[in-house]
Every structure is written in C-alpha cells, then in structure tokens.
Amino acid sequence: MNLTFKKYQGTGNDFILIDDRKLTFPLNNVALIKQLCNRRFGIGADGLILLQPHADADFYMKYYNSDGKESSMCGNGGRCISQFASDLHIVKNRAEFFAIDGKHLAMQTKHKDGSALVKLEMIPVEKIEIRNPDTFVLNTGSPHYVKFITEPTDTITLVEKAKVIRYNNEFKENGINVNFVNVTSPENIIVRTYERGVEDETLSCGTGATAAALATAIFNNLPAGYNSIDVCVKGGELCVEFNFDKHLLKFSDVWLQGPAKMVFEGTINC
C-alpha cells in the first residue's frame, strides 16, 4: 500500500497528515500507525492525523498518538490540520471542523513580525481541580496535570518526574499529560510537557500550553475578564487567550495561537 502524506509541525510538535476524505485509511491498524510515527523505521512524528469528511463542517480531525492508538484532542495538531486543509484548498483563511472533543474554529492570522500563525478555538473549561496552591488538574480537550515549580524547568529530569505522576494509581489506567511550569512574569510562562501516548517529552503540547495558561490565571491571581498568556515551550512560542470568570473559576472564549508549518511531503510504501 502506498500512502501519500505531508509532515507538519507546530512549535516542534510534529504530525503526519493524511487526506482521508475517501475513507480508505485502515483505522484500526495500530501497528501501521505506530510504524509510520517511528522516528527510525518510519516517517517519524508525535502523532498521525487523518482529514476526513464531516456533514456539518469543513472536515473531521481524527488523531492518533505515536503509540498507534486514537487519542483525545491535540491543540497543535488542530492548528496543523487547519493549515493542511488550507494547503489542500478545502478552506481559505477560516475552518470549522469537528474533533473528538467537539467543534472547533480555526483562523489564519499573522504575528506582529508578519509571520503566519494559526489561531484555534479550544473548548471552554468549566472545571479545574486545585490540588494545592501550585498543582492543578483540568481537561482542555485532553487531561492535564499542571505543576508550578521554582527551580528552572530546564534543570529537572522531566520524564522521570512525570512518570511518577502519569503511572501512579490514580492516573495509570487512562493516563494524563504532565506539565511543569515556571512563571517568568504575570503573563509569561515556560512549560515542559510529558505526553501520554507518546510516553515522552514533546517539544510542545497545545492542550498542555492551554492548561498551563488557564492554571496560571488562578496561580497568579490574574484579573477577571480577558487575559493573554505567552507560553514558551521547547519548540518555540505560543499564545493562549481566554475569558476568566474569577468567581466561578471557569474559562470561556479560549484560543491557542502559534505557527503551523509543512516540513516535507512524500509517499511511503507500507
């Protein structure tokens, strides 16, 4: 079988994108997806995304982690598939699509320096669990554990520390993404993320950046209303915007913004 694909990355979070509008991809072939994502024996990626038809939107986003299993929402993947759809001329500067967590809107925009960005509407967050003043658990399309730390994030043994949380009795069955966060100013943070399904650190995680930014609103006691948080990840810079209901600790009008670029394209025999 020959598969035509394009490889995209959003702040270093990389994905194999396949146009599956004819619904020919073998969805349950875990071994195939795992092989395609393998960085030594395949194309190499954090995940694989299928662009499929949807009756009530421009397309449907079907996402698989590099372990070959279908997973929950991927924010950077959502931005990349929106750019992919634009490159395929399915949409222009605006896309409406469905993913496993519901409907999303994506828009192409530009940074102040003129570089191209994709802005993705994330789900509202109406529940955030405060474990203690520096630890939060919430779902931004995928489940996240957010821990604010004082030591620099680049000095910690992230995978080792994250696995203790991801594989504890509470989370080992379903898994959870683990984020360690440094606050550099009230509206600027640094985030490192361990992703379930990848079972390693990724250079960026869109739902993780979003989770960390929303938790920052509580941790930093930000004002109610509109807020914007700049998020530094290993693969670059993201921005998360949201409306903060400080009384109810709820978040609406949540947007994730950052670059989404094609790296290469090709055909693979598998």
C-alpha positions in Angstrom: 0.0 0.0 0.0 1.3 3.4 -1.0 0.4 6.3 1.3 0.7 10.0 0.3 1.3 12.2 3.3 2.5 15.6 4.4 4.6 16.3 7.6 3.7 19.4 9.6 5.0 20.8 12.8 3.6 23.4 15.3 6.4 24.6 17.6 8.2 21.3 17.2 5.1 19.1 17.9 5.2 17.1 14.6 2.5 15.2 12.8 1.9 13.0 9.8 -1.2 14.5 7.9 -3.1 12.3 5.5 -6.0 13.3 3.3 -8.6 10.6 4.1 -11.7 12.1 2.5 -12.3 8.9 0.6 -12.1 7.0 4.0 -9.6 4.4 2.7 -7.1 4.5 5.6 -7.1 1.3 7.8 -8.2 3.0 11.0 -7.7 0.1 13.4 -4.2 -0.8 12.2 -2.3 0.1 15.3 0.9 -1.5 14.1 0.9 0.6 10.9 0.3 3.9 12.6 3.0 3.1 15.2 5.4 2.2 12.4 4.6 5.4 10.4 5.3 7.5 13.5 8.5 5.7 14.4 11.5 8.0 14.0 13.9 5.3 12.9 11.8 2.9 10.9 9.1 5.2 9.6 8.4 8.8 8.8 8.7 9.9 12.4 6.1 12.0 14.3 4.5 12.6 17.7 1.2 11.6 16.1 -0.8 10.9 12.9 -3.9 12.9 11.8 -6.5 12.0 9.2 -8.5 14.6 7.5 -12.0 13.0 7.0 -15.3 14.3 5.7 -18.0 15.7 8.0 -21.6 16.5 7.1 -21.8 19.6 9.2 -18.3 21.1 9.0 -15.4 21.5 6.6 -13.8 18.3 7.8 -13.3 15.9 10.7 -9.9 15.6 12.6 -9.1 12.0 13.6 -6.0 11.9 15.8 -3.7 9.1 16.8 -0.7 9.3 19.2 2.6 7.7 18.2 1.6 4.6 20.1 -0.9 3.9 17.3 -4.0 4.5 19.4 -6.7 7.0 18.8 -6.4 9.8 21.4 -8.1 12.9 22.7 -7.8 16.4 21.3 -4.4 17.7 20.2 -4.2 21.5 20.1 -1.1 21.8 17.9 -2.5 19.1 15.7 -5.7 21.0 15.3 -3.7 24.0 14.2 -1.6 21.9 11.8 -4.6 20.2 10.2 -6.2 23.6 9.7 -3.2 24.7 7.7 -3.2 21.4 5.9 -6.8 21.9 4.9 -5.9 25.4 3.6 -3.0 24.0 1.6 -5.4 21.4 0.1 -7.7 24.4 -0.8 -10.5 22.8 1.2 -10.8 26.1 3.1 -9.2 29.5 2.8 -8.4 31.6 5.9 -11.1 30.1 8.2 -12.0 26.5 9.0 -14.7 24.9 11.0 -14.1 21.2 11.9 -15.0 18.6 14.4 -12.7 16.5 16.6 -13.2 14.0 19.3 -14.0 16.8 21.8 -16.4 18.7 19.6 -16.5 21.6 17.2 -13.5 23.9 16.6 -12.9 27.1 14.7 -9.5 27.9 13.3 -8.3 31.1 11.6 -5.1 32.0 9.8 -3.6 35.2 11.2 -0.2 36.9 11.4 2.3 37.7 14.1 3.3 41.4 14.5 6.5 40.5 12.7 4.4 39.3 9.7 4.9 35.6 10.1 2.0 33.3 9.6 0.1 31.9 12.5 -3.0 29.7 13.1 -5.4 30.6 15.9 -7.5 27.7 17.2 -10.6 27.9 19.3 -10.3 25.4 22.2 -13.2 24.0 24.3 -14.4 26.0 27.3 -13.1 24.8 30.7 -15.8 24.8 33.4 -14.0 22.6 35.9 -10.5 23.0 37.3 -9.3 21.0 40.3 -7.0 22.7 42.6 -4.9 20.0 44.3 -2.9 22.6 46.3 -1.8 26.2 45.5 0.7 25.1 42.9 -0.9 22.0 41.4 -4.0 21.8 39.1 -5.8 19.1 37.2 -8.0 20.1 34.2 -9.2 19.0 30.8 -8.6 21.2 27.8 -9.6 18.6 25.3 -7.0 16.2 26.8 -6.4 15.7 30.6 -3.6 17.6 32.1 -1.7 17.8 35.4 -0.1 21.2 35.9 2.6 21.8 38.5 4.2 25.2 39.1 7.8 24.9 40.2 10.5 27.3 41.4 13.6 25.5 40.0 14.2 26.2 36.3 12.3 23.8 34.1 15.5 23.1 32.0 17.2 21.6 35.1 14.6 19.0 36.1 14.6 15.3 35.0 11.2 15.8 33.4 10.5 12.3 32.1 11.5 10.7 35.4 9.4 13.1 37.5 6.4 13.0 35.1 6.3 9.2 35.0 5.8 9.1 38.8 2.6 11.1 38.3 1.4 9.5 35.0 1.8 6.0 36.3 0.5 6.4 39.8 -2.6 4.6 41.0 -4.9 7.5 40.1 -3.8 8.0 36.5 -2.1 4.9 35.3 -5.2 3.3 33.6 -6.3 6.3 31.5 -3.1 8.3 31.6 -2.6 12.0 32.0 -0.3 14.6 30.4 2.1 16.2 32.9 3.3 19.8 32.7 5.9 21.6 34.8 5.7 25.4 34.7 7.9 28.3 35.5 6.3 31.7 35.9 8.6 34.5 34.5 6.1 37.3 34.8 2.3 37.5 35.4 1.6 36.9 31.8 4.6 34.8 30.7 5.4 31.2 31.5 7.8 28.4 30.5 6.3 24.9 30.1 7.7 21.4 29.6 5.2 18.6 28.9 5.3 14.8 29.1 2.6 13.4 26.9 0.7 10.2 27.4 0.6 8.0 24.3 3.9 9.4 23.2 5.2 8.5 26.7 8.0 11.0 26.5 8.6 14.7 26.5 7.4 16.6 23.4 8.8 19.9 22.2 5.4 21.4 22.5 1.8 20.4 23.5 -1.0 22.7 22.6 -3.6 21.4 25.1 -0.8 21.5 27.7 0.1 25.1 26.9 -3.6 25.9 27.2 -3.9 24.0 30.5 -0.8 25.7 31.9 -2.1 29.2 30.8 -5.5 28.7 32.4 -3.9 27.4 35.6 -1.7 30.5 35.6 -4.7 32.7 35.8 -5.5 31.2 39.2 -1.9 30.8 40.4 -1.0 34.4 39.5 -4.4 35.8 40.7 -5.0 37.4 37.3 -8.0 39.8 36.9 -11.4 38.6 35.7 -12.2 39.0 32.1 -9.9 38.8 29.0 -6.4 37.6 29.6 -3.5 36.7 27.3 -0.6 34.4 28.3 2.6 34.0 26.3 3.8 30.4 26.6 7.4 29.4 25.9 7.9 25.8 25.0 11.0 23.9 23.8 9.9 24.3 20.2 9.0 28.0 20.2 6.3 30.4 21.3 2.6 30.0 21.7 -0.1 32.4 23.0 -3.2 31.5 24.9 -6.1 33.9 25.2 -9.2 33.4 27.3 -12.0 35.0 29.3 -11.7 34.3 33.0 -14.7 34.0 35.3 -12.9 34.5 38.5 -15.9 33.9 40.8 -16.8 30.5 39.3 -13.2 29.6 38.2 -14.4 29.0 34.6 -12.8 29.8 31.3 -14.5 30.6 28.0 -13.5 32.0 24.6 -10.3 30.1 24.8 -7.9 30.4 21.9 -4.5 28.8 21.2 -2.2 30.7 18.7 1.1 29.7 17.1 2.8 28.7 13.9 1.9 25.6 11.8 4.3 24.7 9.0 4.7 22.0 6.5 8.1 20.3 6.8 8.0 17.9 3.8 5.7 15.6 1.8 6.1 12.2 0.2 4.8 8.7 -0.5 5.6 5.7 1.6 5.1 2.1 0.8 3.8 0.2 3.8 
